[in-house]
Each structure stands twice: as C-alpha cells, then as structure tokens.
Amino acid sequence: KQPVDVVFFRHLVSDDGSVRHTGDNLVGGAGQGGDDESVLVDLQRVPVHIDQIVFTVNSFTGQTFQEVQNAFCRLVDETNGQELARYTLDGGGQYTAQIMAKVHRADGGWRMTALGSPANGRTFQDLMPSVLPLL
C-alpha cells in the first residue's frame, strides 16, 4: 500500500479538502493542556476509495521525545469534545516519531484504533516502513 495523500506542515490541506492541518508550531506553549497544533478531519468528506487515515507525530529537527517537555498528542471527537486517545511524548525515549492512531472504515462507518507505536523518522517518507505493517 502507498499513501494516497499526505497532510503535513508543507501540505496543510488534503487534495480533497477532508483533512486540514492548522499549521506547524515550532515552539509549543499553547498553555496548560492546550493544543499547539491540530489536524481536523471531516470523515463524511473523505472519498470512498480512502479506507484508512494514519496519524503520526514526528520531529522534523530530529529532536527525540526524551528531550521534549510537557508534550502529548490526542484524538478528540469534535462533535462532543470527547478525548478518544492520549499519548504522552515527553520522556519518551530515543524516538523522533510516534505512529499515534488510525481511523479505518468498518461496518459502514469509521473506527479508531489506538497504536502508540514509537518510530524514528523526520518525515512521513521515513515512517512508511513502520506504518505499512500497521495498515
């Protein structure tokens, strides 16, 4: 399998408009518990030929999560504000990336699978060998 589209700091909106990244935050500090960056997904707009969306976090600069303080990533259902998954990244070892979760089509709707798999890579291309076995 190969990615159909990728959303990241240099391509903030998917070609079909269903996935949107709010922009890269290089310094952090949105406030206690706040989100520095967001990726918004409108699952109803995702084209029918897309059956999975994988969410990753990676350090483009190569900084490991062991060097990061107060960092986390989470998946939130914006319709009700419910937090579906949360991963703490600070003190996370000598990894530069995490394959956080995926949403996939199932039973006529979407299901979320929490992954939390540490990986190394500065870019999504670097992460593909770690992502492919999880699809």
VEXFIRO-73068 format. One record per residue (C-alpha): residue number from 1; residue in three letters; z, x, y. Coordinates in nm, 3 decimals. Each point is the difference from the previous one (the first is absolute). Layout:
BEGIN
SITE; i; aa; z; x; y
SITE; NUM; ALA; Z; X; Y $
...
***
This chain:
BEGIN
SITE; i; aa; z; x; y
SITE; 1; LYS; 0.000; 0.000; 0.000 $
SITE; 2; GLN; -0.066; 0.105; 0.356 $
SITE; 3; PRO; 0.139; -0.137; 0.326 $
SITE; 4; VAL; -0.219; -0.263; 0.162 $
SITE; 5; ASP; 0.156; 0.053; 0.341 $
SITE; 6; VAL; 0.286; 0.206; 0.140 $
SITE; 7; VAL; 0.219; -0.073; 0.301 $
SITE; 8; PHE; 0.180; 0.295; 0.159 $
SITE; 9; PHE; 0.057; 0.162; 0.341 $
SITE; 10; ARG; -0.371; 0.081; 0.047 $
SITE; 11; HIS; -0.125; -0.340; -0.126 $
SITE; 12; LEU; 0.253; -0.259; 0.117 $
SITE; 13; VAL; -0.175; -0.320; -0.113 $
SITE; 14; SER; -0.170; -0.069; -0.332 $
SITE; 15; ASP; -0.371; -0.073; 0.020 $
SITE; 16; ASP; 0.065; -0.367; -0.082 $
SITE; 17; GLY; 0.291; -0.026; 0.247 $
SITE; 18; SER; 0.260; -0.109; -0.259 $
SITE; 19; VAL; 0.212; 0.319; 0.026 $
SITE; 20; ARG; 0.116; 0.145; 0.332 $
SITE; 21; HIS; 0.208; 0.311; 0.072 $
SITE; 22; THR; 0.191; -0.015; 0.330 $
SITE; 23; GLY; -0.051; 0.372; 0.066 $
SITE; 24; ASP; 0.153; 0.331; -0.090 $
SITE; 25; ASN; 0.348; 0.086; 0.128 $
SITE; 26; LEU; 0.056; 0.374; -0.008 $
SITE; 27; VAL; 0.354; 0.009; 0.137 $
SITE; 28; GLY; 0.183; -0.300; -0.150 $
SITE; 29; GLY; 0.287; -0.161; 0.179 $
SITE; 30; ALA; -0.078; -0.372; 0.022 $
SITE; 31; GLY; 0.374; -0.060; 0.002 $
SITE; 32; GLN; 0.262; -0.077; -0.261 $
SITE; 33; GLY; -0.175; -0.176; -0.286 $
SITE; 34; GLY; -0.323; -0.039; 0.195 $
SITE; 35; ASP; -0.349; 0.060; -0.136 $
SITE; 36; ASP; -0.192; 0.287; 0.164 $
SITE; 37; GLU; -0.331; -0.090; -0.163 $
SITE; 38; SER; -0.128; -0.313; -0.169 $
SITE; 39; VAL; -0.288; -0.089; -0.225 $
SITE; 40; LEU; -0.080; -0.369; 0.024 $
SITE; 41; VAL; -0.186; -0.169; -0.284 $
SITE; 42; ASP; -0.147; -0.351; 0.013 $
SITE; 43; LEU; -0.032; -0.065; -0.373 $
SITE; 44; GLN; -0.205; -0.316; 0.058 $
SITE; 45; ARG; -0.267; 0.208; 0.176 $
SITE; 46; VAL; -0.030; 0.267; -0.271 $
SITE; 47; PRO; -0.347; -0.031; -0.157 $
SITE; 48; VAL; -0.008; -0.135; -0.356 $
SITE; 49; HIS; -0.138; 0.327; -0.143 $
SITE; 50; ILE; 0.318; 0.185; 0.108 $
SITE; 51; ASP; 0.261; -0.039; -0.273 $
SITE; 52; GLN; 0.263; 0.257; 0.104 $
SITE; 53; ILE; 0.142; 0.150; 0.318 $
SITE; 54; VAL; 0.213; 0.313; -0.029 $
SITE; 55; PHE; 0.249; 0.106; 0.268 $
SITE; 56; THR; 0.081; 0.367; 0.045 $
SITE; 57; VAL; 0.198; 0.210; 0.244 $
SITE; 58; ASN; -0.097; 0.360; 0.052 $
SITE; 59; SER; 0.072; 0.283; 0.238 $
SITE; 60; PHE; -0.328; 0.124; 0.141 $
SITE; 61; THR; 0.181; 0.304; 0.141 $
SITE; 62; GLY; 0.132; 0.095; -0.344 $
SITE; 63; GLN; 0.366; -0.055; 0.093 $
SITE; 64; THR; 0.198; -0.096; -0.311 $
SITE; 65; PHE; 0.223; -0.307; -0.011 $
SITE; 66; GLN; 0.292; 0.238; -0.050 $
SITE; 67; GLU; -0.053; 0.104; 0.363 $
SITE; 68; VAL; -0.016; -0.358; 0.132 $
SITE; 69; GLN; 0.304; -0.188; 0.131 $
SITE; 70; ASN; 0.059; -0.376; -0.006 $
SITE; 71; ALA; -0.344; -0.081; -0.139 $
SITE; 72; PHE; -0.083; -0.302; -0.212 $
SITE; 73; CYS; -0.295; -0.216; -0.085 $
SITE; 74; ARG; 0.012; -0.366; -0.090 $
SITE; 75; LEU; -0.214; -0.298; -0.091 $
SITE; 76; VAL; 0.076; -0.321; 0.192 $
SITE; 77; ASP; -0.141; -0.351; -0.041 $
SITE; 78; GLU; -0.071; -0.092; 0.362 $
SITE; 79; THR; -0.008; -0.372; -0.078 $
SITE; 80; ASN; 0.376; -0.003; -0.060 $
SITE; 81; GLY; 0.123; 0.349; 0.099 $
SITE; 82; GLN; 0.112; 0.076; -0.356 $
SITE; 83; GLU; 0.011; 0.369; -0.090 $
SITE; 84; LEU; -0.171; 0.037; -0.339 $
SITE; 85; ALA; 0.047; 0.373; -0.056 $
SITE; 86; ARG; 0.164; 0.293; 0.182 $
SITE; 87; TYR; -0.012; 0.372; -0.075 $
SITE; 88; THR; 0.211; 0.264; 0.172 $
SITE; 89; LEU; -0.209; 0.310; 0.068 $
SITE; 90; ASP; 0.247; 0.238; 0.164 $
SITE; 91; GLY; 0.151; 0.255; -0.235 $
SITE; 92; GLY; -0.281; -0.094; -0.235 $
SITE; 93; GLY; -0.073; 0.342; -0.144 $
SITE; 94; GLN; -0.295; 0.233; 0.030 $
SITE; 95; TYR; -0.256; -0.279; 0.021 $
SITE; 96; THR; -0.238; -0.070; 0.285 $
SITE; 97; ALA; -0.101; -0.348; -0.114 $
SITE; 98; GLN; 0.112; -0.312; -0.178 $
SITE; 99; ILE; -0.208; -0.264; -0.170 $
SITE; 100; MET; 0.215; -0.287; 0.113 $
SITE; 101; ALA; -0.135; -0.323; -0.145 $
SITE; 102; LYS; -0.308; -0.198; -0.081 $
SITE; 103; VAL; -0.102; -0.361; 0.030 $
SITE; 104; HIS; -0.244; -0.131; -0.257 $
SITE; 105; ARG; -0.168; -0.326; -0.083 $
SITE; 106; ALA; 0.164; -0.200; -0.277 $
SITE; 107; ASP; 0.005; -0.367; -0.102 $
SITE; 108; GLY; -0.210; -0.110; 0.296 $
SITE; 109; GLY; 0.224; 0.174; 0.254 $
SITE; 110; TRP; 0.149; 0.339; 0.080 $
SITE; 111; ARG; 0.287; 0.189; -0.163 $
SITE; 112; MET; 0.184; 0.304; 0.129 $
SITE; 113; THR; 0.098; 0.292; -0.222 $
SITE; 114; ALA; 0.249; 0.250; 0.138 $
SITE; 115; LEU; -0.101; 0.354; -0.101 $
SITE; 116; GLY; 0.207; 0.255; 0.193 $
SITE; 117; SER; -0.188; 0.288; -0.157 $
SITE; 118; PRO; 0.042; 0.339; 0.174 $
SITE; 119; ALA; -0.316; 0.204; 0.047 $
SITE; 120; ASN; -0.144; 0.284; 0.201 $
SITE; 121; GLY; -0.290; -0.023; 0.240 $
SITE; 122; ARG; -0.084; -0.006; 0.366 $
SITE; 123; THR; -0.278; -0.260; -0.028 $
SITE; 124; PHE; -0.094; -0.297; -0.214 $
SITE; 125; GLN; -0.264; 0.216; -0.169 $
SITE; 126; ASP; 0.277; 0.240; -0.106 $
SITE; 127; LEU; 0.197; -0.293; -0.145 $
SITE; 128; MET; -0.282; -0.156; -0.205 $
SITE; 129; PRO; 0.084; 0.193; -0.323 $
SITE; 130; SER; 0.354; -0.140; 0.025 $
SITE; 131; VAL; -0.110; -0.352; 0.099 $
SITE; 132; LEU; -0.269; -0.058; -0.266 $
SITE; 133; PRO; 0.239; -0.014; -0.300 $
SITE; 134; LEU; 0.203; -0.269; 0.182 $
SITE; 135; LEU; -0.294; -0.239; 0.044 $
***
